[in-house]
Amino acid sequence: MKNTVAKFLRYLEVVKNVSPHTLRAYQTDLHAFLAFAGDEPISKQLVRRFLSQLHEKKRNTKTVLRSLSALRSLYKYAMREKIIDHNPLEEIESPKKEKKLPVSITYAQVLHLFTQPDASTYTGYRDRVIMELFYSSGLRLSELVGLNRKDFDAKNRILNIFGKGKKQRQAPITETAATWLASYLDHAERPLMEQDAEAIFLNKWGQRLSPRSVDRNFAAYLKKSGLSERITPHTIRHTIATHWLENGMDLKTIQLLLGHTSLATTTIYTHVSPQLKREVYDKTHPRA
């Protein structure tokens, strides 16, 4: 089975062109299963014991579902390639997924967070630009750190985004965010340390900034801010989506701006507050 897993991961990378994040998640989950299985023949009992072990280790439902999804994909691939003639995963039911509403913060809290980076320093200026872009366009963290200079159309204030599954979309940005971004790219200190001429956001060594660094910086600014909420880059994505909806933007437009494949994913923002839920109901129900 180890060889099959290796071939499957290669298939995901080369043929399906999945993101590095997705590939790492599949690799982690499948290697954990291989370590658990050892030399035991694959069966539905073995898979169930593996899932039970995840529960015993206090893994949340999302993690269990991700592992199960990885195994389902592996065995579908193995069946299609005629490596096996029976799929034990067909007899395994998925646990019910926990439904969690997205967390958003107020506009006043967004503005307060914006004041935390010291914009008189190069890295502080960079972090302020990052916050502006998150709130301007609802970018995912991976999309932001993957931005290149050529993706920024300063004249039309457009970003070319490569999202999940390498899907491309265009994201408009506010005049304020565009001004901050253009100034950052022309910052006097940038030529002194730039090692990656393509990347927009650089770390202190001049290389492309990593998602982990952005998360770490956000945590530091959050602590400094005194805000009690747990605010991450994804919180800002949820926040701007909620604010767009509150200010009258239709769900289809929000879906396109966020790069959601399904409108159902976008619809969850109508449940963030009773007011939004009521307003959307009144606007869409034919007899409201």
C-alpha positions in Angstrom: 0.0 0.0 0.0 3.0 2.4 0.5 3.7 2.3 -3.2 0.1 3.0 -4.0 0.1 6.0 -1.6 3.2 7.4 -3.2 1.7 7.0 -6.7 -1.5 8.6 -5.5 0.3 11.6 -4.0 2.2 12.0 -7.3 -1.0 11.9 -9.2 -2.5 14.7 -7.0 0.5 16.8 -7.6 1.1 16.3 -11.3 -2.3 15.4 -12.8 -4.8 17.1 -10.4 -2.4 20.0 -9.7 -3.6 20.4 -6.1 -2.2 23.2 -3.9 0.9 22.5 -1.8 -1.3 22.9 1.3 -3.7 20.2 0.2 -0.9 17.9 -0.8 0.7 18.2 2.6 -2.7 17.5 4.3 -3.2 14.3 2.2 0.4 13.2 2.8 0.0 13.7 6.6 -3.3 11.9 6.8 -2.3 8.9 4.6 1.1 8.4 6.2 -0.7 8.4 9.6 -3.0 5.7 8.4 -0.1 3.6 7.0 1.7 3.9 10.3 -1.5 2.7 12.1 -2.2 -0.1 9.7 1.3 -1.6 9.7 1.2 -4.9 7.8 -2.5 -5.6 8.6 -4.7 -6.2 5.5 -6.9 -3.2 4.7 -10.5 -3.8 5.8 -13.5 -1.7 7.0 -12.7 -2.8 10.6 -9.2 -1.4 10.3 -10.5 1.9 8.9 -13.0 2.1 11.7 -10.4 1.4 14.3 -8.2 4.2 12.8 -11.1 6.7 13.0 -11.8 5.6 16.6 -8.2 6.3 17.5 -8.5 9.8 16.1 -11.5 10.3 18.3 -9.7 9.0 21.3 -6.9 11.4 20.6 -9.5 14.2 20.8 -9.2 15.1 17.1 -12.1 17.3 16.1 -14.7 16.3 13.6 -13.1 18.4 10.8 -9.8 16.5 11.2 -11.5 13.1 11.2 -13.5 14.1 8.1 -10.3 15.3 6.4 -8.6 11.9 7.1 -11.6 10.0 5.9 -11.8 12.1 2.7 -8.1 11.4 2.0 -8.7 7.6 2.4 -11.8 7.7 0.2 -9.8 9.5 -2.6 -6.9 7.1 -2.2 -9.2 4.0 -2.6 -11.1 5.5 -5.5 -7.8 6.0 -7.2 -6.7 2.5 -6.4 -10.0 1.0 -7.8 -9.8 3.1 -11.0 -6.2 2.0 -11.5 -7.3 -1.6 -10.8 -4.8 -1.9 -8.0 -7.6 -3.3 -5.8 -10.9 -5.0 -6.6 -12.8 -4.0 -3.5 -13.2 -0.6 -1.8 -13.7 -0.9 2.0 -14.4 2.8 2.3 -17.8 2.3 0.6 -19.0 0.7 3.8 -17.9 3.5 6.1 -20.3 6.3 7.0 -19.0 9.8 7.5 -19.5 11.5 10.9 -21.7 14.6 10.9 -19.7 17.7 10.3 -19.9 20.4 13.0 -21.5 23.5 11.6 -19.7 26.6 12.8 -20.7 30.1 11.9 -17.9 32.4 10.6 -16.5 34.8 13.1 -16.4 38.5 12.1 -15.5 41.7 13.9 -16.8 45.3 13.8 -15.4 48.0 11.5 -14.2 49.9 14.5 -12.2 46.8 15.6 -10.7 46.5 12.1 -9.6 50.1 12.2 -8.0 49.6 15.7 -6.1 46.5 14.4 -4.9 48.6 11.4 -3.1 51.0 13.9 -1.0 48.3 15.4 1.8 48.0 12.8 4.5 50.7 13.0 4.3 52.0 9.5 7.4 54.1 10.0 9.4 50.8 9.6 9.6 48.8 6.4 8.2 45.6 8.0 5.5 47.5 9.8 4.5 49.3 6.6 4.3 45.9 4.9 2.1 44.5 7.6 -0.3 47.5 7.3 -0.5 46.9 3.5 -1.3 43.2 4.2 -4.2 44.2 6.5 -5.5 46.7 4.0 -5.5 44.0 1.3 -7.2 41.4 3.4 -10.0 43.8 4.3 -10.2 45.3 0.8 -10.7 42.1 -1.1 -11.2 39.1 1.3 -8.1 37.3 0.1 -7.2 33.9 1.5 -3.8 33.9 3.2 -2.3 31.5 0.6 -3.5 33.9 -2.1 -2.0 36.9 -0.5 1.5 35.5 0.0 1.4 34.0 -3.5 1.0 37.5 -5.1 3.6 38.6 -7.7 4.2 42.1 -8.9 2.7 41.2 -12.3 -0.6 40.3 -10.6 -1.1 43.9 -9.5 -2.8 46.2 -12.1 -2.3 49.5 -10.4 -4.1 51.5 -13.1 -7.4 49.6 -12.8 -6.8 48.6 -9.1 -7.1 44.9 -9.8 -5.4 41.9 -8.4 -5.1 38.6 -10.4 -5.6 35.9 -7.9 -4.8 32.2 -8.1 -7.1 30.5 -5.6 -7.9 27.0 -4.6 -7.2 24.4 -7.3 -5.2 27.0 -9.3 -8.5 28.7 -10.2 -7.9 32.3 -11.4 -10.1 35.3 -10.6 -9.7 39.0 -10.6 -10.2 40.9 -7.3 -10.9 44.7 -7.3 -9.2 46.6 -4.5 -10.0 49.9 -2.9 -8.2 53.1 -3.8 -6.8 53.2 -0.3 -5.4 49.7 -0.5 -4.0 50.3 -4.0 -2.2 53.4 -2.7 -0.7 51.5 0.2 0.4 48.7 -2.0 2.0 50.9 -4.7 3.9 52.8 -2.0 5.1 49.6 -0.4 6.4 48.3 -3.8 8.3 51.6 -4.2 9.5 51.8 -0.6 13.1 53.2 -0.4 14.3 50.2 1.7 13.0 47.5 -0.7 15.9 47.6 -3.2 18.4 47.2 -0.3 17.1 43.8 0.7 15.1 42.4 -2.1 16.1 38.8 -3.1 12.9 37.8 -4.8 12.1 40.3 -7.6 8.7 38.6 -8.4 7.1 38.4 -5.0 5.1 41.3 -3.6 5.4 40.5 0.1 8.9 39.9 1.4 10.3 38.7 4.7 13.2 40.4 6.5 15.7 38.4 4.4 14.1 39.7 1.1 12.5 36.3 0.3 8.8 35.7 -0.3 6.8 36.0 3.0 5.4 32.7 4.3 1.8 32.1 5.5 3.3 31.1 8.9 5.0 34.4 9.3 1.8 36.3 8.5 -0.1 34.3 11.1 2.7 34.9 13.7 2.6 38.6 13.0 -1.1 38.8 13.3 -1.0 37.1 16.6 1.6 39.6 17.9 -0.5 42.6 16.7 -3.6 41.0 18.2 -1.9 40.8 21.6 -0.7 44.3 21.3 -4.2 45.6 20.3 -5.9 44.4 23.5 -8.8 43.0 21.5 -10.2 39.9 23.2 -11.4 38.2 20.0 -9.2 35.6 18.3 -8.5 37.5 15.0 -6.7 35.7 12.2 -6.2 36.6 8.5 -9.2 34.4 7.8 -11.3 36.4 10.3 -10.7 39.5 8.2 -11.9 37.5 5.1 -15.1 36.6 7.0 -15.4 40.2 8.3 -15.3 41.9 4.9 -17.8 39.3 3.5 -20.2 40.1 6.3 -19.7 43.9 5.9 -20.3 43.6 2.1 -23.6 41.8 2.8 -24.6 44.2 5.5 -24.1 47.1 3.1 -26.3 45.5 0.4 -24.0 43.6 -1.9 -25.7 40.5 -3.4 -24.6 37.0 -2.6 -23.6 36.1 -6.1 -21.2 39.0 -6.3 -19.7 38.1 -2.9 -19.3 34.5 -4.1 -17.3 35.7 -7.1 -15.1 38.1 -5.1 -14.2 35.5 -2.5 -13.7 32.7 -5.1 -16.2 30.3 -3.7 -17.1 27.4 -6.0 -20.6 27.0 -4.5 -23.1 29.7 -3.6 -24.0 27.6 -0.5 -20.6 28.4 1.0 -21.3 32.1 0.6 -24.8 31.9 2.0 -23.5 31.0 5.5 -22.7 34.7 6.0 -26.5 35.4 6.1 -26.6 33.5 9.4 -23.9 35.6 11.2 -26.5 37.9 12.7 -30.3 37.7 13.1 -30.5 41.1 11.3 -28.8 39.8 8.2 -30.9 36.7 8.2 -34.1 38.7 8.4 -33.0 41.2 5.7 -32.0 38.4 3.3 -35.3 36.6 3.9 -37.3 39.7 3.3 -35.4 40.5 0.1 -35.7 37.0 -1.4 -39.0 35.6 -0.3 -41.8 36.3 -2.9 -44.4 36.9 -0.2 -42.3 38.8 2.3 
